[in-house]
Amino acid sequence: MMKVIIDRFEGDFAVVELPDKTMVNMLKILLPSEAKEGDVISITVDKEETKSRKAHIEKLMNDVWED
């Protein structure tokens, strides 16, 4: 899990501080609507959802290419 801190908002972007203190722009649309300056945002990879989506796509592909 990565945690970033919202430093400020500029137009359509939130300027966030990464764990290594680097500042980067992140689209505001990717943040929860209630997010505000100073909030800590957690970014995670949902491995179970990824696995489920891959299995679903494989099934669809197999159905399409089935003889």
C-alpha positions, -999 to 999 in steps of 0.1 A, spaced: 0 0 0 12 35 -8 0 65 11 1 100 -4 -7 134 12 -28 160 -6 -8 192 -6 -31 214 -26 -55 216 -55 -47 233 -88 -75 233 -114 -84 197 -122 -54 183 -103 -44 175 -67 -8 180 -60 2 151 -38 33 142 -19 46 107 -24 64 88 4 98 99 -10 87 135 -7 83 139 -45 53 161 -55 32 149 -84 -1 159 -100 -30 135 -97 -64 140 -114 -90 152 -88 -115 128 -104 -95 99 -90 -99 111 -54 -130 107 -32 -152 137 -34 -147 146 3 -109 147 0 -93 179 11 -58 194 16 -38 176 42 -57 143 38 -38 111 35 -49 88 7 -41 51 6 -35 35 -28 -37 -3 -29 -38 -31 -55 -69 -52 -51 -54 -86 -60 -86 -105 -56 -105 -82 -79 -77 -83 -104 -78 -121 -103 -115 -122 -108 -115 -98 -137 -87 -118 -154 -107 -150 -150 -138 -133 -164 -119 -120 -195 -104 -154 -201 -138 -169 -201 -151 -144 -225 -121 -149 -248 -126 -187 -246 -163 -183 -255 -155 -161 -285 -127 -184 -299 -145 -217 -292 -150 -238 -323 
